[in-house]
Amino acid sequence: MTTEPDSRAATNALLDGLRHGRWRPRAWTRFLLDTVRRSIHQARMRPRALGEITLLHLVFAAAGRGKRPVWTMASWVLAATHLGMLEDRRSLGAADIVTLTRANLPAITDGWAVPVVALASDVADGHLARRLGTTSRFGAAADSLADAAFWAWFALRHEPSCRVRIAALAAWVAPVVAVTTASFGRGRMVDAPRPVVVRPAAAMQAVLAARALLRRTRGYRSSR
């Protein structure tokens, strides 16, 4: 009886094949086809999780009244094609739902309290995952991508300071690009470094949220 490789081992095998093919068009074609086949296979093995993700994104679309359909669709595609990262689980956990909700906040609402909701959800999903024992590579990856997507969007849309916007992009987008590039170059998944003392992305979350609340307070006082 053969066992299927876990998501990381399977991804490493795909990346290694691409590297050995010297990233030529033929190697990229094989890589993309194998990736699609694996994603479809993993989704078929987890119909409940696929249904949960689909229903969740329909709720997001309805809540946002179709405000950013491309955003919602992109989120669904990313989630649905990475169900293999759930490993031995066949459905989403409460933490995953909170994480995906944070990722879709730009498609749901644009109110002044959005950064506060995002910060609260970032704390809540980690706590729920540890408490309920539902930690997974899917949740970890979704958490990182949700932070990068939401805070990059928030900084570009709401942050008036050009310097702060650049710092925000450096804190979230740059590490994603660097890790992705390194993974393709080495032919295996590369983990992003996690500083113990200072985490730039976490610091930028606090800075952006605090500045947004300060602008809100000043605007409220000036209107009185």
Backbone torsions as a table, in degrees:
resi	resn	phi	psi	omega
1	MET	NA	127.2	-179.4
2	THR	-98.8	146.4	177.7
3	THR	-108.3	143.2	-179.5
4	GLU	-76.1	138.1	178.6
5	PRO	-63.5	149.7	178.8
6	ASP	-69.8	174.5	-171.7
7	SER	-61.9	-39.3	-178.3
8	ARG	-68.3	-44.2	179.4
9	ALA	-63.2	-40.4	179.4
10	ALA	-65.6	-41.9	178.6
11	THR	-65.1	-40.3	177.9
12	ASN	-62.2	-38.5	178.5
13	ALA	-64.8	-40.4	178.2
14	LEU	-65.4	-43.7	-179.9
15	LEU	-67.2	-37.9	179.0
16	ASP	-64.8	-38.9	177.1
17	GLY	-64.0	-37.4	178.1
18	LEU	-66.5	-42.1	-179.9
19	ARG	-65.7	-43.2	179.3
20	HIS	-67.0	-23.9	175.1
21	GLY	-84.6	6.6	177.7
22	ARG	56.7	31.2	174.3
23	TRP	55.7	29.1	178.0
24	ARG	-77.0	163.2	-179.4
25	PRO	-52.3	-39.8	-179.7
26	ARG	-65.0	-40.4	178.9
27	ALA	-66.3	-40.0	178.1
28	TRP	-65.2	-39.4	178.5
29	THR	-62.5	-46.0	178.7
30	ARG	-63.3	-41.8	179.4
31	PHE	-59.8	-47.3	-178.2
32	LEU	-66.2	-42.3	179.9
33	LEU	-64.8	-44.1	179.0
34	ASP	-64.7	-37.1	179.2
35	THR	-65.2	-43.4	178.9
36	VAL	-64.2	-44.1	179.5
37	ARG	-59.7	-44.7	-179.2
38	ARG	-65.8	-41.3	179.6
39	SER	-61.5	-43.4	178.9
40	ILE	-64.7	-42.1	179.8
41	HIS	-61.8	-45.2	-178.7
42	GLN	-66.7	-36.7	178.1
43	ALA	-67.1	-39.0	178.8
44	ARG	-66.8	-30.3	177.5
45	MET	-74.2	-18.0	-176.5
46	ARG	-128.9	62.6	-177.9
47	PRO	-61.8	-32.2	179.6
48	ARG	-66.5	-45.4	179.3
49	ALA	-63.5	-40.1	178.6
50	LEU	-63.6	-41.2	177.4
51	GLY	-64.4	-40.5	178.6
52	GLU	-63.4	-43.5	179.8
53	ILE	-64.6	-41.9	179.7
54	THR	-64.3	-46.7	178.9
55	LEU	-62.4	-41.6	-179.2
56	LEU	-60.8	-43.4	-178.4
57	HIS	-74.2	-27.7	172.4
58	LEU	-65.5	-37.7	176.1
59	VAL	-64.7	-42.5	178.0
60	PHE	-59.7	-45.2	-179.2
61	ALA	-62.8	-41.1	179.5
62	ALA	-67.9	-41.4	-179.1
63	ALA	-64.9	-36.6	179.7
64	GLY	-88.8	-0.3	179.7
65	ARG	54.5	39.7	176.7
66	GLY	66.9	26.6	-174.7
67	LYS	-65.0	-42.3	178.9
68	ARG	-133.8	73.8	-175.9
69	PRO	-62.2	-33.7	-179.9
70	VAL	-65.3	-39.3	179.1
71	TRP	-62.1	-49.1	-178.9
72	THR	-62.9	-42.4	179.6
73	MET	-64.6	-41.7	178.8
74	ALA	-62.8	-39.4	178.0
75	SER	-63.8	-42.8	179.0
76	TRP	-62.8	-45.3	-179.0
77	VAL	-61.0	-45.8	179.9
78	LEU	-61.5	-43.4	-179.0
79	ALA	-69.3	-44.4	-176.3
80	ALA	-68.3	-26.7	-177.8
81	THR	-92.6	3.1	179.7
82	HIS	-124.3	26.5	-178.3
83	LEU	-67.4	-20.4	176.8
84	GLY	-61.4	-22.9	179.6
85	MET	-73.4	-7.4	172.6
86	LEU	-73.2	-13.7	-179.7
87	GLU	58.0	-114.9	-174.2
88	ASP	-85.5	0.1	178.0
89	ARG	-87.5	151.4	-178.8
90	ARG	-117.1	3.5	178.6
91	SER	-150.3	166.0	177.9
92	LEU	-75.1	157.1	172.7
93	GLY	-104.9	171.7	179.6
94	ALA	-59.2	-37.2	-179.9
95	ALA	-63.8	-40.3	179.1
96	ASP	-63.5	-38.1	179.4
97	ILE	-64.9	-42.4	178.0
98	VAL	-63.1	-42.4	-179.7
99	THR	-62.7	-47.2	180.0
100	LEU	-65.2	-31.8	175.7
101	THR	-64.9	-42.8	177.5
102	ARG	-61.5	-41.9	-179.9
103	ALA	-61.0	-27.5	-175.7
104	ASN	-103.7	9.1	177.7
105	LEU	-55.9	-39.2	178.5
106	PRO	-60.7	-26.4	179.8
107	ALA	-89.5	-8.6	-176.1
108	ILE	-102.6	-47.4	-174.9
109	THR	-151.0	161.4	179.0
110	ASP	-134.8	27.5	-177.0
111	GLY	-73.7	170.3	-175.8
112	TRP	-68.1	-23.0	-176.4
113	ALA	-88.0	2.9	-176.8
114	VAL	-56.2	-45.7	179.9
115	PRO	-63.1	-32.1	177.8
116	VAL	-67.2	-42.8	177.3
117	VAL	-61.9	-41.3	179.9
118	ALA	-63.8	-43.9	178.1
119	LEU	-62.3	-44.8	-179.4
120	ALA	-63.3	-40.0	-179.6
121	SER	-68.9	-32.0	179.2
122	ASP	-65.7	-36.6	176.5
123	VAL	-73.8	-40.8	-174.4
124	ALA	-67.2	-41.8	-174.6
125	ASP	-67.7	-38.1	176.9
126	GLY	-65.7	-40.8	179.1
127	HIS	-64.4	-43.8	-179.8
128	LEU	-64.3	-43.4	-178.0
129	ALA	-61.7	-42.9	179.6
130	ARG	-70.8	-41.2	-177.5
131	ARG	-67.7	-40.0	-177.8
132	LEU	-90.9	-3.8	-179.8
133	GLY	66.6	37.3	-177.4
134	THR	-115.2	26.9	176.8
135	THR	-66.1	144.7	-179.5
136	SER	-158.8	165.6	175.1
137	ARG	-65.7	-31.9	177.0
138	PHE	-60.2	-48.8	-179.2
139	GLY	-63.8	-41.3	-179.5
140	ALA	-64.5	-44.3	179.9
141	ALA	-67.7	-42.5	179.5
142	ALA	-63.1	-37.9	179.6
143	ASP	-62.3	-47.0	-179.7
144	SER	-64.2	-44.8	-179.2
145	LEU	-68.8	-35.9	177.9
146	ALA	-63.1	-43.6	177.8
147	ASP	-61.8	-48.5	-177.7
148	ALA	-61.2	-45.4	-177.2
149	ALA	-67.3	-49.0	-176.2
150	PHE	-65.7	-50.9	-173.0
151	TRP	-72.0	-31.8	174.2
152	ALA	-64.5	-44.0	177.4
153	TRP	-61.5	-46.5	-176.8
154	PHE	-63.3	-42.9	-179.8
155	ALA	-63.4	-44.4	-178.0
156	LEU	-68.7	-31.9	-175.7
157	ARG	-90.2	-34.7	-170.0
158	HIS	-118.1	-18.8	-176.2
159	GLU	-84.8	117.5	-176.8
160	PRO	-75.7	-23.5	-176.9
161	SER	-82.2	123.7	178.9
162	CYS	-63.5	-38.5	-179.0
163	ARG	-65.1	-40.4	179.3
164	VAL	-68.2	-38.9	178.0
165	ARG	-62.1	-42.9	178.8
166	ILE	-63.9	-41.9	178.8
167	ALA	-63.5	-37.9	179.4
168	ALA	-65.3	-44.7	178.8
169	LEU	-63.4	-37.9	178.2
170	ALA	-65.2	-35.7	-176.6
171	ALA	-72.3	-32.9	-175.1
172	TRP	-111.3	-49.4	-174.1
173	VAL	-75.1	-43.3	-177.7
174	ALA	-57.1	-47.0	178.6
175	PRO	-62.4	-37.3	178.7
176	VAL	-62.7	-44.7	179.2
177	VAL	-64.6	-43.0	-177.6
178	ALA	-64.6	-45.1	-179.1
179	VAL	-66.8	-41.3	179.1
180	THR	-63.2	-45.0	179.4
181	THR	-62.8	-43.6	179.8
182	ALA	-65.0	-38.1	-180.0
183	SER	-64.5	-44.1	177.8
184	PHE	-66.1	-38.8	-178.3
185	GLY	-68.0	-37.9	-177.3
186	ARG	-89.7	-13.1	-179.8
187	GLY	76.0	24.8	177.4
188	ARG	-161.7	159.1	-179.7
189	MET	-67.1	133.6	178.0
190	VAL	-113.0	127.8	179.5
191	ASP	-82.2	139.8	176.5
192	ALA	-71.0	139.1	177.6
193	PRO	-64.5	142.3	178.9
194	ARG	-118.5	96.5	178.9
195	PRO	-58.6	142.0	-176.9
196	VAL	-82.9	-40.0	-173.0
197	VAL	-89.7	-57.3	-176.6
198	VAL	-118.5	124.2	176.7
199	ARG	-113.8	106.0	-174.8
200	PRO	-54.1	-41.6	-177.8
201	ALA	-63.9	-43.6	179.1
202	ALA	-64.7	-39.0	178.6
203	ALA	-64.8	-40.1	-179.6
204	MET	-67.8	-33.3	175.1
205	GLN	-57.3	-48.8	-178.6
206	ALA	-63.7	-40.5	-179.1
207	VAL	-64.8	-48.6	-178.9
208	LEU	-63.2	-42.7	-179.9
209	ALA	-65.6	-44.0	-179.6
210	ALA	-63.6	-41.6	179.4
211	ARG	-66.2	-37.5	178.0
212	ALA	-65.0	-43.5	179.0
213	LEU	-66.6	-37.1	178.5
214	LEU	-64.8	-42.2	177.0
215	ARG	-63.3	-38.6	178.5
216	ARG	-63.5	-43.4	-179.2
217	THR	-65.4	-43.6	179.3
218	ARG	-64.3	-40.5	178.8
219	GLY	-64.9	-36.8	179.9
220	TYR	-67.9	-41.9	-179.3
221	ARG	-66.7	-39.3	-177.9
222	SER	-70.5	-22.6	-178.9
223	SER	-83.2	-12.0	-177.1
224	ARG	-84.9	NA	NA
